[in-house]
Amino acid sequence: MRPVYNLYQMKPDRLPKGARSAWLRTLPDQPPPVADDWMYVGKERHPSKWTMAEMDAKGTCYLEVPSWLSRRSETPTEESAKAPATEG
């Protein structure tokens, strides 16, 4: 049986520079160290093996999603439409 963790999201005004979002998982009886920085999202009942490994090692699991992950690259059809056609 997998453990259950509490899941928190960092409040937008408290995010580190360059982060789009930050997530924290804790044991149910251990709130975040600075509770004002976090919003409680709910319980994570099906954590990944990586989450469980980090929880076993550190007691918490922190994930920061960089802002560059939020950028969408252009689709290949848009890029090919912009490229000049070459015939040889």
C-alpha atoms as a printed R data frame, in Angstrom:
   type eleno elety resid chain resno      x      y       z
1  ATOM     1    CA   MET     A     1  0.000  0.000   0.000
2  ATOM     2    CA   ARG     A     2  1.336  3.411  -0.972
3  ATOM     3    CA   PRO     A     3  1.563  6.197   1.604
4  ATOM     4    CA   VAL     A     4 -0.657  9.278   1.528
5  ATOM     5    CA   TYR     A     5  0.944 12.736   1.499
6  ATOM     6    CA   ASN     A     6 -0.416 16.242   1.885
7  ATOM     7    CA   LEU     A     7  0.073 18.315  -1.273
8  ATOM     8    CA   TYR     A     8  0.639 22.084  -1.209
9  ATOM     9    CA   GLN     A     9  1.168 24.681  -3.944
10 ATOM    10    CA   MET     A    10  3.239 27.791  -3.307
11 ATOM    11    CA   LYS     A    11  1.258 31.025  -3.468
12 ATOM    12    CA   PRO     A    12  2.003 32.932  -6.701
13 ATOM    13    CA   ASP     A    13  3.369 36.003  -4.911
14 ATOM    14    CA   ARG     A    14  5.875 33.853  -2.987
15 ATOM    15    CA   LEU     A    15  7.357 31.940  -5.946
16 ATOM    16    CA   PRO     A    16 11.131 32.006  -6.447
17 ATOM    17    CA   LYS     A    17 12.337 34.044  -9.420
18 ATOM    18    CA   GLY     A    18 11.962 32.087 -12.659
19 ATOM    19    CA   ALA     A    19  9.482 29.576 -11.234
20 ATOM    20    CA   ARG     A    20  6.047 29.089 -12.747
21 ATOM    21    CA   SER     A    21  4.879 26.979  -9.821
22 ATOM    22    CA   ALA     A    22  6.253 25.107  -6.836
23 ATOM    23    CA   TRP     A    23  4.794 22.045  -5.145
24 ATOM    24    CA   LEU     A    24  5.473 20.565  -1.726
25 ATOM    25    CA   ARG     A    25  4.512 17.182  -0.358
26 ATOM    26    CA   THR     A    26  4.653 16.496   3.378
27 ATOM    27    CA   LEU     A    27  3.555 13.802   5.748
28 ATOM    28    CA   PRO     A    28 -0.022 14.359   6.978
29 ATOM    29    CA   ASP     A    29  1.073 15.453  10.471
30 ATOM    30    CA   GLN     A    30  3.809 17.824   9.238
31 ATOM    31    CA   PRO     A    31  2.647 21.173   7.799
32 ATOM    32    CA   PRO     A    32  5.029 23.273   5.677
33 ATOM    33    CA   PRO     A    33  7.686 25.206   7.618
34 ATOM    34    CA   VAL     A    34  6.267 28.593   6.533
35 ATOM    35    CA   ALA     A    35  2.547 27.915   6.252
36 ATOM    36    CA   ASP     A    36  1.786 31.416   4.887
37 ATOM    37    CA   ASP     A    37  3.728 30.581   1.698
38 ATOM    38    CA   TRP     A    38  1.606 27.560   0.768
39 ATOM    39    CA   MET     A    39 -1.962 26.696  -0.250
40 ATOM    40    CA   TYR     A    40 -3.232 23.266   0.736
41 ATOM    41    CA   VAL     A    41 -4.356 21.387  -2.383
42 ATOM    42    CA   GLY     A    42 -5.332 18.021  -0.949
43 ATOM    43    CA   LYS     A    43 -4.073 14.540  -0.289
44 ATOM    44    CA   GLU     A    44 -1.929 12.699  -2.795
45 ATOM    45    CA   ARG     A    45 -2.984  9.069  -2.605
46 ATOM    46    CA   HIS     A    46 -1.006  7.715  -5.567
47 ATOM    47    CA   PRO     A    47  2.484  9.235  -5.395
48 ATOM    48    CA   SER     A    48  5.120  8.281  -7.935
49 ATOM    49    CA   LYS     A    49  8.096  6.127  -6.996
50 ATOM    50    CA   TRP     A    50 10.296  9.252  -7.326
51 ATOM    51    CA   THR     A    51  8.110 11.138  -4.854
52 ATOM    52    CA   MET     A    52  8.258  8.257  -2.393
53 ATOM    53    CA   ALA     A    53 12.054  7.993  -2.764
54 ATOM    54    CA   GLU     A    54 12.479 11.721  -2.055
55 ATOM    55    CA   MET     A    55 10.085 11.530   0.893
56 ATOM    56    CA   ASP     A    56 12.060  8.586   2.310
57 ATOM    57    CA   ALA     A    57 15.342 10.464   1.874
58 ATOM    58    CA   LYS     A    58 14.331 13.987   2.937
59 ATOM    59    CA   GLY     A    59 10.956 13.724   4.670
60 ATOM    60    CA   THR     A    60  9.482 16.195   2.163
61 ATOM    61    CA   CYS     A    61  9.247 16.421  -1.618
62 ATOM    62    CA   TYR     A    62  9.731 19.834  -3.248
63 ATOM    63    CA   LEU     A    63  9.243 20.428  -6.958
64 ATOM    64    CA   GLU     A    64  9.807 23.752  -8.664
65 ATOM    65    CA   VAL     A    65  8.495 24.070 -12.224
66 ATOM    66    CA   PRO     A    66 10.646 26.553 -14.178
67 ATOM    67    CA   SER     A    67  8.959 29.221 -16.241
68 ATOM    68    CA   TRP     A    68 10.549 27.976 -19.467
69 ATOM    69    CA   LEU     A    69  8.404 24.832 -19.249
70 ATOM    70    CA   SER     A    70  5.322 27.015 -19.674
71 ATOM    71    CA   ARG     A    71  6.490 28.323 -23.055
72 ATOM    72    CA   ARG     A    72  4.947 26.562 -25.998
73 ATOM    73    CA   SER     A    73  7.121 25.926 -28.978
74 ATOM    74    CA   GLU     A    74  5.650 26.470 -32.379
75 ATOM    75    CA   THR     A    75  4.164 23.474 -34.076
76 ATOM    76    CA   PRO     A    76  6.205 21.987 -36.927
77 ATOM    77    CA   THR     A    77  3.623 23.066 -39.521
78 ATOM    78    CA   GLU     A    78  3.922 26.713 -38.438
79 ATOM    79    CA   GLU     A    79  7.718 26.552 -38.559
80 ATOM    80    CA   SER     A    80  7.769 24.902 -41.970
81 ATOM    81    CA   ALA     A    81  5.335 27.502 -43.322
82 ATOM    82    CA   LYS     A    82  7.772 30.249 -42.302
83 ATOM    83    CA   ALA     A    83 10.817 28.521 -43.805
84 ATOM    84    CA   PRO     A    84 11.605 29.444 -47.411
85 ATOM    85    CA   ALA     A    85 10.970 26.660 -49.887
86 ATOM    86    CA   THR     A    86 14.061 25.383 -51.595
87 ATOM    87    CA   GLU     A    87 14.020 23.348 -54.738
88 ATOM    88    CA   GLY     A    88 17.103 21.913 -56.339
